[in-house]
Amino acid sequence: MMTAHVLPLMSYIDARSLADYLLKRRNPDGGFCHYSLDESNLNDTAYAILILDMLGRLPQDDRTVEYVRSFQRADGSYNSPYSAWCALKALKIMDSEPKYGLEEYVRQLLRKHTIPEEVYIERLSIFESSFYLAGILELIGRPGLCDDIAAAVLEYRMPDGSFGRSDPGIISTYHALSILRSAGKPMGEFGDSADFIAARAVGSGGFTKKPLAGLAFMDETYYALMTLEMLGKRPDHVRETIGFVVDCQNENGGFRRARASGISGFDTSYYAVQSLRTLIKS
């Protein structure tokens, strides 16, 4: 059953089809995979849980909880900070806890923490691992341990309000500001970051990587909207951006990355639903 908080979403998108798209890709082990009939994976499972929670359609049995809990090793560690973040985020939504304590694992992550010199193809920004580590600290109720991470991130603040190294963008700026917020930094100190983001708005809706590029993408739009929300700023072109998100829903209920064409993805679908919720509140 769709709950009351889903009703505004249903005015814009086919929320039932989206929920069905996700639930059809749930495997017997409780995990999810956006490729039908393929093996479950933690990434897709976490995104599915995030979306289904927003849609009021979370599975009510324990299979998904146990699937997510299975990714933690006996010593409390995970394969990566990203895996730990996905698992903890999903377990929190399902009102569950990891199997083992994370104290030693977190201490190891903090000792090893560095900001890389460059962005590899699989990374979204140089702050990606730092973002997930800060997220873990928030999820376990230890945001005070973010201070050193935040101090390192501040070294990468650029004159135009962005954060990064050679070519800062929306995503690296979002990651940086999220870390700073986790560390308790007042967001009012970063008003120039809102100007950096606003310059990447597309008049026909959505956001793009470079100013005046013209072609909006769902991931850039999500990170831009989340950044502006952190900074307490209302985005421009709200109606047009709602239209952009709505236009990206595919017939199977999932969402693609751009208006023109593309396959549905769990991550893209999460970006779409969360963006739409933020826009409706604007």
C-alpha positions, -999 to +999 in steps of 0.1 A: +000+000+000+012+035-009+015+056+022+003+093+026+038+108+020+039+091-014+008+109-027+027+140-039+051+118-059+021+100-075+009+133-089+041+135-111+054+100-117+041+064-119+052+054-084+035+020-086+054+010-118+086+022-102+080+000-071+071-029-093+102-024-114+123-027-083+104-056-066+105-077-098+143-075-095+144-089-060+161-123-058+152-152-035+182-143-013+165-110-005+190-089-025+184-069-056+200-066-091+189-041-118+197-067-144+169-093-142+179-128-133+215-117-124+231-122-090+222-098-062+246-071-052+249-047-023+249-015-044+216-023-061+201-036-029+209-004-010+194+018-037+163-004-039+158-001-002+162+037-003+136+040-030+111+015-017+112+032+017+103+065+000+075+047-018+062+029+013+068-005-003+097-020+018+096-058+018+083-070+052+103-102+056+138-106+070+156-119+038+168-085+027+181-076+062+201-109+064+214-104+029+227-069+038+242-081+071+261-108+053+285-083+038+302-076+071+332-097+080+336-114+114+362-087+124+336-060+118+351-048+085+337-044+051+352-047+016+353-009+013+340+023+029+314+024+002+302-011+011+300-002+047+280+030+040+256+011+018+250-016+044+247+008+073+223+031+054+201+001+043+201-014+078+191+018+094+161+021+071+151-014+079+155-007+116+183-033+120+219-034+131+251-049+117+262-083+130+294-070+146+308-038+161+326-014+139+349+004+163+382-012+152+372-010+115+364+027+118+397+034+136+415+017+108+397+038+082+405+070+100+442+060+103+444+052+066+424+082+054+439+103+026+425+124-002+438+109-035+458+130-060+435+122-089+401+108-097+401+074-112+375+064-137+354+045-112+354+074-087+329+103-087+353+127-071+385+129-050+364+132-019+343+101-026+360+078+000+361+107+025+323+112+019+315+076+027+337+076+057+320+107+071+287+091+063+297+060+083+307+082+113+273+099+112+254+066+109+272+052+140+266+084+159+302+096+159+302+128+137+327+144+160+354+122+144+348+140+111+369+170+121+402+159+106+385+149+074+368+183+072+401+201+078+417+182+049+387+189+026+389+227+033+423+227+017+406+221-016+382+251-015+384+271-048+378+308-052+346+302-072+330+282-043+337+248-057+358+221-041+383+198-058+417+198-075+421+204-112+385+204-125+361+207-096+325+199-104+290+196-088+297+161-074+330+169-057+315+201-043+285+181-029+308+155-014+330+182+003+300+202+017+284+170+030+316+162+049+318+197+063+282+196+074+289+162+091+317+179+110+293+207+122+306+235+099+280+262+094+267+260+059+262+298+058+299+301+053+297+286+019+272+308+000+296+311-030+291+273-035+255+279-043+265+304-070+288+277-085+259+252-086+233+277-099+255+285-128+251+249-140+213+250-141+197+243-175+168+266-185+147+237-198+152+218-165+179+200-146+216+206-142+247+199-162+284+195-156+296+228-173+278+262-175+258+267-207+263+230-218+226+227-223+221+189-218+209+180-183+217+147-166+200+130-136+231+125-115+243+161-119+207+173-111+205+152-080+238+164-066+231+200-075+197+199-057+211+182-026+239+208-025+215+237-028+192+222-001+222+218+023+229+255+017+193+265+023+189+278-013+160+274-036+169+262-071+160+281-102+137+266-129+118+244-104+089+236-127+112+229-156+134+206-135+103+187-123+095+182-159+130+170-166+128+143-139+093+132-150+104+130-186+132+105-177+109+078-164+109+047-187+080+025-195+092-002-171+089+023-142+126+030-137+144+062-146+172+069-172+200+095-169+189+119-196+157+130-214+165+117-248+171+080-241+187+054-219+182+024-198+167+024-163+190+020-133+185+018-096+209+046-088+193+069-115+159+060-101+170+070-066+184+103-079+151+109-097+128+102-067+149+121-042+153+150-066+115+152-071+108+151-034+132+180-029+117+200-058+082+195-045+092+210-012+109+240-029 
